[in-house]
Amino acid sequence: MRKFLNRLGLKKRILAVAFSVTMMTGAVSYAALPEIISIDDIQTGMTGKGYTVIDPSGEIRSFDVKVVGRMGGGKMDSSRILVDVSGPVIEEAGGAISGMSGSPIYINGKLAGALSASLKDMYINKRILITPIEDMLKIWEYPDTKNKTSLPQVDLKKSREEAEKAKVEFEKKIHDIKVALNGINPENYPDINNPNLADNLRSDWNNPNLADNLRDDYHPAEGTASEEDNNRTDEKPDNKEPVSEEDTKANGPDNAPSEGDRDNTEADTPDVAVNEPTGQYAQGYAPDGSDQAGAEMNVSNNGEAEEKAMLLAAGFSSRGIDFIQEKLKEKGFRINEVSEWNSFAGPATIRYDASLEPGSPVGVAAAVGDYSLGAIGTVTAVDEKRILAFGHPFSHRGNVNYFMTGSEVISTAHGPLNGMKLGYNSSLIGRINQDRANGIAGILGEFPQNIPVIVTINDVDLSKSITYHSLIAYDEDLVPALTTAMVYDAMGSTINRDMGGTARVHFAVRTNMAEEGRLDRSNMFYNGSDVGKPAVSELTEIMNTICNNKDRESDIYDIKVDVFIEGKRLTASLLSAVPSQDEVLPGEKITFTTTIKPYRGENVVLEIPYTVPRNQLPGVLNLDIHGGGLINVAKLLLAQQGGDSSLEEDKSIKTETILKDMVESNHNNDIVIEPALAAPMTEAQQKEAIKQAIKQAKRLEQEAKKGKKPEKQEPATKVTSSFATDYVIDNVIHTSLRVVEKKK
C-alpha cells in the first residue's frame, strides 16, 4: 500500500511539473494581488522596499523606503504616506523621478501603496509621497461604460500578420530595386546619389514593374555596368537571394520609399511594414528620428506636490507640440516641457499574451502610431488581468478608453530637482479603463475601440508624398483635437519649412452621424505665414460637431485626409462682372462675364451662369459677387440689426442636417453670386414694393381662374450660384440687374 501511495505521489509531482510546463508554453500566468497593509497600521520610522525598472535590462530592482509620517486624510482630501527613499537605485536614477509613478512600496512585506509625487521644488529623494493601496483598490469598483459603441474594430491580430507578410514583400522589393540600380553610371542617372531618391521613387512605389522600369530607363553606359547587369535578362531577379539586415539599413531610407521616412533620417528598415494592397505603411516600424517631444504633466497635490508623470508626444515637431498644447489645455492635459521620445506601439505590435508584475514599466496612450500621445509609469498591483498603476491620474477623466502599452526603459536623466526615465511604449497589451485621482486601472488582453487616422501630405514643390498612420483611442473629447493636431503637424513635417503657402485639403469621415455614412469635404486655403491652421479649421469644426452633438453618441469608423501644399500664392481678386443683359425676367438664366486678377498673374476671364430667383419681384436686384469663404460683413450687420432669426441656432435641426450643410457650403475658391441684403427702404420704396406685390398676386389669381397651373416656385433659399476656380478669391464686388415683369 505504501508503495502504491509513493507511486501515486510521484505521479502527482510529475503531473504538476507537466502542468507548469504547459502553463509556461501555452498559457499566460497572471499575478495575484499580494497582502496589503492599511495606512492606519503604518507608523513613523517603519522601513520597507520599493520596486521599479531603471535600465534596459528590464530587471525590477529594489530601493529603500523609510516612513516619515502621514499627510491628508480629511473628508475632502486624499491620504498620502510621506517617505524618504535611498539606496543604489535612487542614487543611479537621481531620485524619485518621472516614470517611477506607481512603483509599489512594501512595508513589513505587505503592499502599502504606490510612489506618486514629490514635494514641489524640493530634492527628489526626500519627502516623497505614497498613494495608499487602499485608495487605489477602490478604482476597480468604478463602473465601466466605455468601449460599448457599435464601432467595427480594426483586427489587430490580422494587422500584425499582414505586417509580417508585407515586411517580407518589402524586403524583396528593396532587393529588386538595389539590383536594378546596381552599376548605373551616375552620369546617366544623376539622381542615383540624390538624398531624396526615396521620395522621388515614392510616386511609382506601387508599380509592380518599378525595378524593371528603372533598369530600362537608366541603362548603364557601355563598359560601366557590373557583370551581373550585363548578363541580366528581362526576367525579374531571383527572389531567393537574401537581403542582409546591414544592406537593408544602409539602403532603406535613401534608396527605398518609406512613408515613415521624414527628412531622410535613418531608420531600421526591416521593421518597416507595407500594408498591402495599398502599399501604405502600417504601424510598427522603427522610429525615424523626426522631431519628437514629450512634456511633464505637473498636477499639484494640495498645492505642494508634483506628481511624477510625464505626458509624452511622439512624432510631433515643436510646432505640432505648440498646436496640440493649445488644443488640449481645455481637456485636462498640460504639456509644459519638451523632451525626445519614441513610440513603437501600433497594430503590428499587438500582444495578446502580455503579462505584467508589480514594478514593471507600463504605458497609457490616447493615440499610437506615427503620432502618439501618452505617458510611462510603473505597475503597482496586478490581480489576474486587472492592473493598477501610477498612483495618480493620467488625465483624471474618470471612466476612459485608452491604450495600455508595454514599455521599455532605456536609461534615466535627472537634475538637482527633477528627473525622468527615458524609454518608449513598445507594444499594445490592453486597455486603460479608469483614470482617477489615486491612479489608473486597466485590463490586459482587452483593447480600446479606436479610430484609424490616415493623413497623406503631398509637397507639390518637391514632388514628395508621405502618409502617416495613427490610431486614436475612442474618446469624443480628444478625437477632434488629436486628429487636427496630427494633420497640422504632418503638413509641417513633410514640407520641412515655414508653413506659408496654398493648401488644397480633402477629408473623408466615415460616421453614423452622416446621412449616407460618410462626410466628404474639399477646400482650398492660403496664408502667407501659416496655412496649416486655416487648412485644418473645417476638419476641426466637423469633428467637433460630430463629437459634441446633442442627439446621440457618435460612431466614427475612420478618418482620411489628403493635403496638397505648395509655397506658391494662388489667390485672385475680382475685377468686374458684366451681365449678358441688363433687364431680366424672374427665373431667367443669364451669364456674367467675370474678370479676375491672379496674384502676379495675367487677367483671367470666366463665364459664370446665374439664374434669377423665380419669385423675384420686379425692380432692381442688387447682387454681391464674392469668394466662397468670405462673409459679407455689411449683410451680416444688417441682418443682426433687423433681428434676423436665421442667425439664431435652431435646436430642432438634426446633427445630420447640420453636417450636410457644412460639407455642402461654398468653397474658398468658389465665385459666389447672391442677392445682396437690401438696405432699409424709404417710405416711397416701401409703397412701390407693396404695389408690385399686390399686382403680382392679382396676376397669379387671374391665371388660376383661367385654369392655368401656377409655375413651380423655386425655394427662396436657393438664390445663389457658385463657380469653382483654381484660386482663393479674396474680395467682393457689387452689381445689379433690373427685373421686369413677364409679358402676357
VOGU-3710 file (C-alpha; in Angstrom, 3 decimals, decimal comma):
1> mrkflnrlgl> 0,000/0,000/0,000  2,827/2,366/0,921  4,495/1,624/-2,424  1,261/2,465/-4,227  0,976/5,764/-2,372  4,566/6,573/-3,130  3,989/5,875/-6,807  0,820/7,993/-6,689  2,716/10,846/-5,037  5,432/10,627/-7,669
11> kkrilavafs> 2,823/10,652/-10,412  1,211/13,741/-8,904  4,557/15,515/-8,843  5,169/14,571/-12,463  1,720/15,876/-13,410  2,377/19,081/-11,513  5,627/19,617/-13,368  3,932/18,831/-16,676  1,152/21,324/-15,863  3,639/24,048/-15,005
21> vtmmtgavsy> 5,475/23,456/-18,281  2,162/23,675/-20,110  1,444/26,973/-18,415  4,825/28,312/-19,481  4,494/27,219/-23,077  0,804/27,529/-23,834  -0,873/29,971/-21,489  -0,301/33,206/-19,655  0,346/33,147/-15,915  -1,121/36,204/-14,219
31> aalpeiisid> -0,070/37,548/-10,856  -2,389/37,678/-7,862  -2,952/40,609/-5,536  -0,492/40,454/-2,593  -1,355/41,010/1,053  -1,764/44,712/1,841  -1,083/46,893/4,861  -3,568/49,551/5,944  -2,456/53,145/6,240  -3,735/53,037/9,837
41> diqtgmtgkg> -1,068/50,436/10,623  1,787/52,476/9,174  3,889/54,302/11,746  6,729/56,812/11,563  10,118/55,091/11,356  8,906/51,946/9,594  11,105/50,788/6,712  10,331/48,989/3,508  11,191/48,443/-0,128  10,098/49,951/-3,411
51> ytvidpsgei> 10,443/48,282/-6,816  10,994/49,695/-10,285  12,978/49,372/-13,551  15,610/51,962/-14,478  17,659/50,387/-17,290  17,307/48,291/-20,495  17,819/45,008/-18,650  14,197/45,150/-17,565  15,249/43,934/-14,132  12,911/45,017/-11,345
61> rsfdvkvvgr> 15,249/46,421/-8,720  14,561/47,496/-5,166  15,243/50,707/-3,266  14,919/51,547/0,407  11,967/53,379/1,923  11,624/54,946/5,372  8,311/56,293/6,640  8,357/59,926/7,764  4,659/60,279/8,522  1,169/60,576/7,068
71> mgggkmdssr> -0,498/63,501/5,303  -4,071/64,417/4,454  -6,923/62,079/5,062  -9,658/64,621/5,717  -13,142/64,316/4,302  -12,258/66,409/1,236  -8,655/65,271/0,937  -6,734/62,169/-0,113  -4,400/60,407/2,286  -0,713/60,189/1,483
81> ilvdvsgpvi> 2,229/58,493/3,161  5,365/60,617/3,432  8,643/58,708/2,982  12,317/59,153/2,208  13,890/56,945/-0,452  17,502/55,830/-0,734  19,839/53,125/-1,998  21,837/52,409/-5,188  18,782/52,549/-7,455  17,835/56,010/-6,181
91> eeaggaisgm> 21,432/57,236/-6,482  21,681/55,909/-10,040  18,323/57,362/-11,081  18,911/60,661/-9,282  15,891/60,354/-7,023  12,212/59,510/-7,335  11,860/60,631/-10,928  9,100/60,796/-13,531  8,343/57,286/-14,745  8,613/55,820/-11,244
101> sgspiyingk> 4,976/56,759/-10,667  3,237/53,642/-9,426  6,353/51,896/-8,126  4,969/49,511/-5,473  6,052/50,196/-1,908  6,129/47,301/0,542  6,304/47,748/4,313  6,758/44,702/6,540  6,463/42,630/3,389  2,958/43,932/2,639
111> lagalsaslk> 1,883/46,257/-0,171  1,433/49,765/1,226  0,870/51,793/-1,933  2,465/53,484/-4,936  5,136/56,146/-5,221  3,293/59,088/-6,743  4,680/62,576/-6,083  7,499/64,662/-4,679  7,306/67,972/-2,891  7,482/70,746/-5,453
121> dmyinkrili> 10,903/72,357/-5,932  12,476/70,079/-3,311  15,102/67,377/-3,673  13,582/64,290/-5,232  14,920/61,729/-2,754  13,452/63,373/0,319  9,831/63,605/1,393  8,277/61,532/-1,353  4,515/60,889/-1,301  2,978/57,436/-1,478
131> tpiedmlkiw> -0,650/56,845/-2,513  -2,130/54,218/-0,164  -3,084/50,956/-1,815  -6,455/51,042/-0,010  -7,416/54,136/-2,012  -6,095/52,663/-5,255  -8,096/49,435/-4,876  -11,304/51,473/-4,913  -10,578/52,344/-8,554  -11,549/48,802/-9,550
141> eypdtknkts> -15,024/49,379/-8,102  -15,949/52,183/-10,525  -18,376/51,277/-13,358  -17,000/50,819/-16,854  -19,444/52,041/-19,512  -16,935/52,925/-22,200  -15,985/50,768/-25,171  -19,681/49,996/-25,748  -20,331/51,674/-29,097  -21,028/49,736/-32,283
151> lpqvdlkksr> -17,725/50,646/-33,883  -16,302/47,857/-36,074  -12,788/47,406/-34,746  -9,519/47,090/-36,570  -8,476/43,432/-36,393  -5,172/43,992/-34,619  -4,126/40,357/-34,904  -4,779/40,356/-38,645  -2,903/43,650/-38,964  0,106/42,110/-37,296
161> eeaekakvef> 0,031/39,072/-39,600  -0,327/41,298/-42,653  2,537/43,463/-41,446  4,814/40,417/-41,167  3,849/39,285/-44,660  4,266/42,804/-46,013  7,706/43,094/-44,435  8,902/40,115/-46,479  7,492/41,654/-49,661  9,030/44,995/-48,744
171> ekkihdikva> 12,492/43,432/-48,380  12,077/41,647/-51,718  11,164/44,897/-53,437  14,157/46,628/-51,880  16,320/43,816/-53,221  14,847/44,161/-56,727  15,447/47,906/-56,745  19,023/47,510/-55,488  19,748/45,008/-58,236  18,124/47,270/-60,837
181> lnginpenyp> 20,194/50,257/-59,713  23,427/48,329/-59,294  26,126/49,580/-61,646  24,171/52,524/-63,018  26,526/55,245/-64,110  25,745/58,473/-62,212  26,363/60,379/-65,455  23,370/58,598/-66,982  21,282/58,814/-63,855  22,428/61,763/-61,713
191> dinnpnladn> 19,645/61,124/-59,184  21,344/57,904/-58,067  23,163/59,899/-55,385  20,263/62,215/-54,648  19,443/62,085/-50,912  15,794/62,494/-51,888  15,839/59,411/-54,115  13,384/57,586/-51,845  10,872/60,408/-52,064  11,314/60,679/-55,828
201> lrsdwnnpnl> 10,592/56,961/-56,226  7,586/57,066/-53,915  5,107/58,180/-56,562  5,824/54,971/-58,534  6,167/52,712/-55,500  3,014/50,694/-56,180  4,065/49,987/-59,766  4,909/46,266/-59,875  7,392/46,940/-62,674  9,290/49,657/-60,827
211> adnlrddyhp> 12,591/47,787/-60,725  12,380/46,832/-64,425  11,461/50,399/-65,415  14,447/51,774/-63,542  16,739/49,363/-65,300  15,241/50,111/-68,731  15,068/53,892/-68,305  18,573/54,283/-66,929  20,561/51,552/-68,628  24,237/51,923/-67,663
221> aegtaseedn> 26,632/53,279/-70,236  28,756/50,799/-72,131  31,573/49,486/-70,008  30,229/50,845/-66,744  27,720/48,188/-65,781  28,525/45,367/-63,426  28,882/41,850/-64,776  25,586/40,964/-63,149  23,800/43,756/-65,032  25,430/42,915/-68,367
231> nrtdekpdnk> 24,213/39,344/-68,125  20,722/40,256/-66,933  17,674/39,282/-68,986  14,246/40,900/-68,824  13,239/38,421/-66,150  12,988/39,652/-62,585  15,951/38,799/-60,343  15,892/35,665/-58,248  13,753/36,277/-55,181  15,700/33,749/-53,135
241> epvseedtka> 18,780/35,912/-52,745  18,693/37,147/-49,151  18,955/40,785/-48,234  21,156/41,301/-45,209  19,979/43,480/-42,357  23,025/45,683/-42,862  22,215/46,224/-46,543  18,614/46,990/-45,743  19,553/49,500/-43,060  22,038/51,150/-45,353
251> ngpdnapseg> 19,640/51,490/-48,245  16,228/51,719/-46,604  15,758/55,464/-46,139  17,892/56,532/-49,075  17,018/54,018/-51,774  13,536/52,888/-50,873  10,392/54,892/-50,280  9,288/54,648/-46,685  6,275/56,649/-45,646  7,693/56,655/-42,167
261> drdnteadtp> 10,824/58,340/-43,554  10,783/62,015/-42,679  13,557/64,249/-43,900  15,500/61,101/-44,903  16,741/60,371/-41,398  17,988/56,830/-40,970  15,503/54,156/-39,963  15,759/50,456/-39,263  14,148/49,344/-42,494  13,467/45,701/-41,587
271> dvavneptgq> 10,939/46,981/-39,043  9,048/48,923/-41,720  5,903/47,223/-42,900  3,878/47,871/-46,046  0,164/47,354/-45,597  -0,934/45,604/-48,770  -2,628/46,005/-51,141  -2,460/49,803/-50,989  1,269/49,989/-50,387  0,685/52,272/-47,416
281> yaqgyapdgs> 2,863/51,827/-44,369  1,431/50,187/-41,307  2,272/50,995/-37,751  5,026/49,107/-36,022  8,126/50,395/-37,788  11,211/51,695/-36,119  11,469/55,361/-35,082  12,737/57,603/-37,824  14,497/60,306/-35,894  11,968/63,002/-36,631
291> dqagaemnvs> 11,337/65,679/-34,027  9,620/64,008/-31,138  8,607/65,555/-27,911  7,145/64,936/-24,531  6,357/67,123/-21,607  5,818/66,862/-17,922  2,269/66,928/-16,632  2,584/68,741/-13,306  -0,501/68,497/-11,154  -0,336/69,902/-7,633
301> nngeaeekam> -1,485/67,792/-4,716  -2,716/70,162/-2,011  -0,803/72,852/-3,887  2,509/71,395/-2,693  3,219/68,190/-4,594  4,460/67,476/-8,061  3,190/64,194/-9,431  5,789/62,074/-11,118  4,287/61,600/-14,582  5,456/62,646/-17,990
311> llaagfssrg> 2,973/63,329/-20,778  4,807/62,279/-23,915  4,067/63,172/-27,508  5,896/61,119/-30,143  6,119/62,077/-33,790  5,171/65,709/-33,178  7,564/68,519/-34,044  7,924/71,511/-31,737  5,398/73,293/-33,965  2,974/70,423/-33,513
321> idfiqeklke> 3,545/70,429/-29,760  2,632/74,129/-29,601  -0,512/73,405/-31,607  -1,567/70,429/-29,509  -0,889/72,346/-26,291  -3,475/74,879/-27,341  -5,960/72,192/-28,317  -5,595/70,051/-25,194  -5,319/72,648/-22,446  -9,108/72,656/-22,048
331> kgfrinevse> -9,202/68,851/-21,945  -7,285/68,379/-18,713  -3,842/67,949/-20,249  -0,930/70,281/-19,695  2,283/69,964/-21,691  4,948/72,091/-20,060  8,332/70,852/-21,273  9,655/69,225/-24,439  11,769/66,060/-24,442  12,815/63,448/-27,003
341> wnsfagpati> 10,645/60,341/-27,065  9,989/57,380/-29,343  6,990/55,113/-29,638  6,903/51,746/-31,371  3,372/50,815/-30,324  0,930/50,114/-33,149  -1,318/47,374/-34,590  1,691/45,339/-35,698  2,918/45,188/-32,086  -0,231/43,750/-30,503
351> rydaslepgs> 0,442/41,258/-27,703  -2,489/39,109/-26,628  -0,390/37,141/-24,150  1,278/40,013/-22,310  1,632/39,855/-18,545  2,800/42,421/-16,024  4,071/42,307/-12,465  4,410/44,971/-9,792  7,384/47,174/-10,595  7,153/46,621/-14,369
361> pvgvaaavgd> 7,049/49,670/-16,640  3,677/50,298/-18,267  2,297/52,947/-20,583  -1,018/54,643/-21,256  -1,728/56,262/-24,632  -4,579/58,222/-26,140  -3,056/57,687/-29,595  -0,462/55,348/-31,090  1,273/55,000/-34,440  3,174/57,671/-36,339
371> yslgaigtvt> 1,740/60,126/-33,835  1,440/59,076/-30,213  0,341/60,757/-27,019  0,763/59,030/-23,701  2,809/58,515/-20,572  5,094/55,938/-18,992  4,798/54,836/-15,384  5,052/51,762/-13,204  2,682/48,939/-12,263  1,610/48,981/-8,609
381> avdekrilaf> -0,503/45,845/-8,350  -1,836/43,037/-10,519  -4,840/40,801/-9,914  -5,152/38,328/-12,758  -5,787/40,576/-15,817  -6,507/43,730/-13,841  -3,736/46,206/-13,100  -3,283/49,349/-11,026  -0,564/51,883/-11,815  0,786/55,430/-11,468
391> ghpfshrgnv> -0,685/56,309/-8,061  -2,091/59,499/-9,607  -4,135/60,338/-12,712  -3,027/60,457/-16,337  -5,800/62,844/-17,422  -8,187/62,497/-14,452  -11,084/61,881/-16,826  -12,691/59,025/-14,873  -14,007/56,133/-16,936  -11,817/56,243/-20,039
401> nyfmtgsevi> -10,919/54,260/-23,112  -7,138/54,414/-23,668  -4,472/52,031/-24,915  -2,434/50,134/-22,344  1,077/49,692/-23,688  4,104/47,671/-22,814  7,063/49,953/-22,150  10,829/49,702/-22,245  13,232/51,787/-20,191  16,433/52,944/-21,884
411> stahgplngm> 18,004/54,966/-19,101  17,343/57,835/-16,721  18,201/61,538/-16,692  17,995/63,970/-13,805  18,952/67,318/-12,369  19,017/68,619/-8,796  15,230/68,895/-8,510  13,786/66,775/-11,307  14,366/63,762/-13,491  12,730/61,227/-15,760
421> klgynsslig> 13,005/57,739/-17,142  13,978/57,635/-20,797  12,004/54,986/-22,596  9,272/54,206/-25,081  5,977/52,400/-25,482  6,766/49,151/-27,253  3,504/47,296/-27,817  -0,254/47,251/-27,324  -1,155/44,962/-24,425  -4,560/46,052/-23,142
431> rinqdrangi> -6,932/48,843/-22,271  -6,842/51,540/-19,592  -10,428/51,948/-18,419  -10,155/54,099/-15,267  -8,253/57,356/-14,784  -8,821/58,555/-11,226  -7,192/60,799/-8,632  -5,383/57,884/-6,988  -4,161/56,114/-10,117  -5,112/54,391/-13,326
441> agilgefpqn> -6,536/50,914/-13,880  -6,589/48,664/-16,902  -7,323/45,222/-18,286  -4,732/43,074/-20,051  -5,730/41,488/-23,365  -8,735/43,774/-23,869  -8,266/46,602/-26,365  -9,923/50,003/-26,694  -12,194/50,903/-29,527  -10,241/53,204/-31,769
451> ipvivtindv> -10,337/55,339/-34,880  -7,759/54,874/-37,676  -6,496/58,234/-38,929  -4,642/58,238/-42,263  -3,079/61,513/-43,367  -1,327/61,924/-46,729  0,622/65,131/-47,324  1,763/65,945/-50,850  4,516/68,562/-51,198  3,842/69,955/-54,680
461> dlsksityhs> 7,125/71,887/-54,791  9,301/68,836/-54,099  7,058/66,175/-55,696  7,111/64,458/-52,324  4,355/62,479/-50,634  4,256/60,947/-47,152  1,415/59,069/-45,482  1,042/58,982/-41,702  -0,941/56,291/-39,885  -2,216/56,555/-36,327
471> liaydedlvp> -4,920/55,086/-34,115  -6,801/57,334/-31,714  -8,470/55,673/-28,745  -12,159/56,431/-28,983  -12,755/59,440/-26,740  -15,143/62,045/-28,121  -13,448/64,823/-26,156  -9,970/64,085/-27,523  -10,615/62,900/-31,084  -11,130/66,381/-32,651
481> alttamvyda> -8,018/67,847/-31,007  -5,748/64,900/-31,781  -6,952/64,496/-35,374  -6,398/68,115/-36,356  -3,081/68,270/-34,499  -1,851/65,261/-36,480  -2,833/66,841/-39,813  -1,303/70,191/-38,880  1,991/68,667/-37,768  2,159/66,296/-40,750
491> mgstinrdmg> 1,952/69,275/-43,106  4,918/70,992/-41,467  6,976/67,813/-41,096  6,504/66,862/-44,743  7,402/70,202/-46,346  10,173/70,890/-43,779  9,916/74,680/-43,981  7,724/77,507/-42,766  4,049/76,892/-43,426  3,267/79,818/-45,714
501> gtarvhfavr> 1,546/78,937/-48,986  -1,522/77,380/-50,562  -3,115/74,119/-49,457  -5,826/72,015/-51,077  -7,472/69,792/-48,483  -9,827/66,871/-48,859  -11,045/64,798/-45,949  -13,467/61,912/-45,612  -15,005/60,910/-42,295  -16,988/57,697/-42,098
511> tnmaeegrld> -19,516/58,057/-39,293  -23,049/57,127/-38,336  -23,755/60,854/-37,919  -23,740/61,360/-41,705  -26,916/60,786/-43,702  -25,085/58,473/-46,099  -22,498/57,243/-43,613  -19,701/59,422/-44,968  -18,765/63,096/-44,950  -16,573/64,384/-47,784
521> rsnmfyngsd> -15,283/67,921/-47,952  -12,725/69,658/-50,162  -11,485/73,222/-49,934  -8,573/75,476/-50,787  -6,706/77,762/-48,386  -3,971/80,389/-48,496  -1,991/82,074/-45,755  1,319/83,852/-46,091  2,725/82,724/-42,756  0,900/79,556/-41,655
531> vgkpavselt> -1,610/77,938/-43,986  -1,805/74,888/-41,726  -4,170/76,400/-39,171  -6,835/77,557/-41,644  -6,340/74,304/-43,573  -7,488/72,217/-40,583  -10,217/74,646/-39,466  -13,068/72,914/-41,293  -11,951/69,463/-40,139  -11,897/70,816/-36,589
541> eimnticnnk> -15,414/72,201/-36,971  -16,771/68,990/-38,491  -15,167/66,780/-35,829  -16,406/68,996/-33,008  -19,923/68,901/-34,444  -19,851/65,095/-34,621  -18,341/64,542/-31,193  -20,285/67,242/-29,343  -23,678/66,656/-30,936  -26,785/66,641/-28,743
551> dresdiydik> -28,530/63,742/-30,463  -26,552/60,630/-29,510  -23,096/59,173/-29,021  -21,380/59,116/-32,376  -19,515/56,282/-34,072  -16,524/57,289/-36,190  -15,141/54,454/-38,289  -12,107/56,132/-39,824  -10,727/59,490/-40,951  -8,723/60,040/-44,135
561> vdvfiegkrl> -7,128/63,359/-45,030  -5,287/64,315/-48,219  -3,437/67,622/-48,490  -1,605/69,175/-51,446  0,559/72,051/-50,248  2,848/74,429/-52,132  4,647/77,662/-51,452  3,032/79,493/-54,363  0,344/82,052/-53,595  -2,770/81,011/-55,521
571> tasllsavps> -5,164/83,865/-54,801  -7,119/86,114/-57,156  -9,184/89,287/-56,929  -12,458/90,004/-58,691  -12,144/92,983/-61,071  -15,501/93,059/-62,822  -18,641/91,043/-63,575  -20,693/92,135/-66,604  -24,141/90,561/-67,110  -25,114/89,343/-70,562
581> qdevlpgeki> -28,222/91,569/-70,349  -29,377/94,399/-68,097  -33,063/93,506/-67,949  -34,090/90,043/-66,864  -37,223/88,067/-66,097  -37,846/86,122/-62,881  -36,381/82,629/-63,342  -34,308/83,654/-66,358  -30,759/82,306/-66,775  -28,018/84,762/-67,767
591> tftttikpyr> -24,231/84,850/-67,873  -21,765/87,113/-66,078  -18,512/87,749/-67,929  -16,241/87,894/-64,918  -12,633/89,077/-64,871  -10,280/88,013/-62,080  -6,668/89,037/-61,441  -4,494/86,194/-60,067  -1,686/87,229/-57,758  1,234/88,284/-60,001
601> genvvleipy> -0,540/86,778/-62,998  -2,434/87,815/-66,094  -6,156/88,558/-66,010  -8,462/85,580/-66,455  -11,967/85,909/-67,963  -14,645/83,479/-66,828  -18,225/82,945/-67,995  -20,357/82,342/-64,896  -24,051/81,395/-65,215  -26,657/82,814/-62,859
611> tvprnqlpgv> -30,400/82,152/-62,600  -32,650/84,917/-61,328  -34,926/83,706/-58,493  -38,366/82,779/-59,862  -40,147/84,675/-57,107  -38,098/87,845/-57,572  -40,299/90,945/-57,650  -39,886/93,477/-60,469  -37,376/96,197/-59,754  -33,647/96,465/-59,055
621> lnldihgggl> -31,911/93,258/-57,946  -28,642/94,050/-56,179  -26,078/91,265/-56,294  -22,901/90,531/-54,322  -20,175/88,619/-56,137  -17,511/87,279/-53,805  -15,229/84,430/-52,822  -16,981/81,496/-51,199  -15,016/81,794/-47,985  -15,807/85,460/-47,406
631> invaklllaq> -18,579/86,763/-45,173  -20,390/89,845/-46,374  -19,939/91,972/-43,270  -22,480/94,590/-44,350  -25,075/91,886/-44,922  -24,335/90,311/-41,565  -24,644/93,632/-39,704  -27,924/94,489/-41,401  -29,319/91,060/-40,567  -28,314/91,458/-36,930
641> qggdssleed> -29,852/94,924/-36,723  -33,037/93,606/-38,244  -33,229/90,692/-35,807  -32,774/88,041/-38,495  -33,916/84,809/-36,828  -31,729/82,755/-39,183  -28,729/83,893/-37,147  -30,023/82,075/-34,073  -29,288/78,406/-33,505  -32,195/76,177/-34,386
651> ksiktetilk> -32,088/73,471/-31,730  -34,595/71,336/-33,630  -32,244/70,705/-36,554  -30,686/67,243/-36,539  -26,937/66,822/-36,497  -27,049/65,019/-39,850  -28,609/68,113/-41,432  -26,072/70,456/-39,846  -23,194/68,318/-41,109  -24,688/68,100/-44,600
661> dmvesnhnnd> -24,944/71,887/-44,770  -21,346/72,187/-43,622  -19,914/69,878/-46,279  -22,084/71,450/-49,000  -21,211/75,051/-48,107  -19,279/77,263/-50,522  -15,551/76,803/-51,012  -12,854/79,449/-50,734  -12,012/79,024/-54,415  -15,654/79,489/-55,498
671> iviepalaap> -17,011/82,661/-57,047  -20,438/83,112/-55,465  -23,228/85,281/-56,881  -26,098/86,015/-54,496  -28,669/88,742/-53,841  -27,404/91,448/-51,533  -29,374/92,218/-48,427  -31,146/95,458/-49,254  -30,701/98,476/-47,053  -33,811/99,708/-45,177
681> mteaqqkeai> -36,281/101,134/-47,722  -37,666/104,639/-47,720  -41,417/105,144/-47,344  -41,789/105,657/-51,101  -39,839/102,458/-51,835  -41,984/100,504/-49,391  -45,175/101,730/-51,112  -43,776/100,736/-54,511  -42,795/97,267/-53,255  -46,294/96,724/-51,822
691> kqaikqakrl> -47,814/97,886/-55,095  -45,718/95,400/-57,087  -46,562/92,540/-54,715  -50,315/93,226/-54,991  -50,016/93,436/-58,761  -48,223/90,089/-58,957  -50,781/88,439/-56,646  -53,670/89,616/-58,863  -51,924/88,266/-61,961  -51,495/84,844/-60,357
701> eqeakkgkkp> -55,162/84,869/-59,260  -56,360/85,630/-62,813  -54,193/82,851/-64,232  -55,633/80,411/-61,713  -59,221/81,314/-62,716  -58,329/80,549/-66,329  -57,214/77,076/-65,272  -53,551/77,763/-65,714  -51,449/75,890/-63,203  -49,009/78,092/-61,336
711> ekqepatkvt> -45,379/77,647/-62,222  -43,351/75,645/-59,723  -41,713/78,106/-57,410  -38,069/77,677/-56,562  -37,478/77,808/-52,789  -36,472/81,277/-51,705  -33,264/79,969/-50,157  -31,853/78,761/-53,486  -30,844/82,102/-54,829  -27,093/81,713/-55,131
721> ssfatdyvid> -24,800/80,496/-57,875  -21,236/79,274/-57,389  -18,413/78,660/-59,821  -15,182/76,826/-58,921  -11,803/78,340/-59,833  -8,149/77,470/-59,280  -7,657/80,372/-56,889  -8,719/81,508/-53,453  -10,955/84,521/-54,200  -10,133/87,316/-51,766
731> nvihtslrvv> -12,627/90,159/-52,341  -16,232/91,228/-53,010  -17,719/93,321/-55,822  -21,272/94,522/-56,403  -23,524/94,725/-59,425  -27,261/94,948/-60,183  -29,942/93,797/-62,606  -33,349/95,214/-63,459  -36,070/92,612/-63,083  -39,096/93,189/-65,309
741> ekkk> -42,494/91,544/-65,480  -43,186/88,733/-67,864  -45,035/89,870/-70,942  -48,551/88,455/-71,312
//
